[in-house]
């Protein structure tokens, strides 16, 4: 594992592994299949990206979303890794070139949508270069027990059977009940896999439920409290009409907000998502059509304007906050009408109409979600117990444990801001510099540095390249690309300029 640690530091800028990462990386390098259940923000991508740099040939990553592939490939390229994606966003010419490069072994990592796995061009690729590892991201999409079933995921096992030599298969997901885990094992045909389960707790997330008399008024007060003009976040709504109404409300009060829902055409949705990822807007108001696996690490808050249909959806959506480890807020605005809306959406779902079992499972999930929204007990404990984990009765860091949620004194929270031990003024200067540099390069700000890296930088205040390399998240490629710029900004700050 010595070479893995050296690569972890040199490429990704991290001194050590997070929980579960080392076990997953070691198992893959030893040739073992892996099933990893790790919460959003736990660093699942390192678990397959790092082995890909140490194994011969091309690692194939099956991923469900175009935007996720694009963001991860952009981040890898900026860290000095040759990577590409194959999906419908490419023109025929771009696809041809990417496949030629992949067949010539020019990439270490290739991301692909599951629907492309059984195409002739993919078969050609898989017979042209050694493929030591197939990583399946969002692996719960293979299971009809989950809420994100994707039929294309059923092609993965057949694709692997057709390969000249069976690769290591590693499956990753943030949310997997016992039934979903069983489906992943069987449908992906994992062989005696190492099970990596790090637990569902996200200590940096602050959970809260509010039951307002007037949701619009409460949302505006909450936006002020969250400092939503200076940090970015997501507001989830259950219907398209609510998305449009809430986005208009926020814009009318001076917030850079945009809507996102399935009723918009592909180009509109892509523009909204890119504007959010690149920091051109601060708040995206969306239905659950937005964001599965979105690779934006600096989301400071997630507000649910309506209660989702199940805890899996809530945990996955709320978990898009604070992926870089910085403090973040997850607030649910609950009213009884939300239950009726969720009930209606469940009845409208085609697979529920066709299957009494599916309908009964969906209604039971709604009941459990409603219990979370109405409990007076610890919210963190409610989440952990739903996913089968034991938890203390009080976490001391959620709206219910801190007694009174919306009744407590309103204050500007830490979510996404610089916490104690770092310098908030320096953090904000570095964040502005990051934004300018990201705009110049045409990339999302987190591709330059994550919030967690800027927080560590504002604590350490490095003034040499060697000192900058000690900052978490600064690898050699990023030091070479951005080091002089950020060190100069720190020098100016310390000199009072």
Secondary structure, 3 states (H helix, E strand, C coil): CHHHHHHHHHHHCCCCCCCCHHHHHHHHHCCCCEEEEECCCCCHHHHHHHHHHHCCECEEEECCCHHHHHHHHHHHHHCCCCEEEECCCCCHHHHHHHHHHHHCCCCCEEEECHHHCCCHHHHHHHHHCCECEEEECCHHHHCCCCCCCCHHHHHHHHHHHCCCCCCEEEEEECCCCHHHHHHHHHHCCCCCCEEEEEECCCCCEEEEEECCCCHHHHHHHHHHHHCCCCCEEEEECCCHHHHHHHHHHHHHCCCCEEEECCCCCHHHHHHHHHHHHCCCCCEEEECCCCCCCCCCCCEEEEEECCCCCCHHHHHHHHCCCCCCCCCEEEEEECCCHHHHHHHHHHHHCHHHHHCHHHHHHHHHHHHHHHHHHHCCCCHHHHHHHHCCCCCCCCCCCECCCCCCHHHCCCCCCCCCCCCCCCCHHHHHHHHHHHHHHHHHHCCCHHHHCCHHHHHHHHHHCCCCHHHHHCCCCCCHHHHHHHHHHHHHHHHHHHCCC
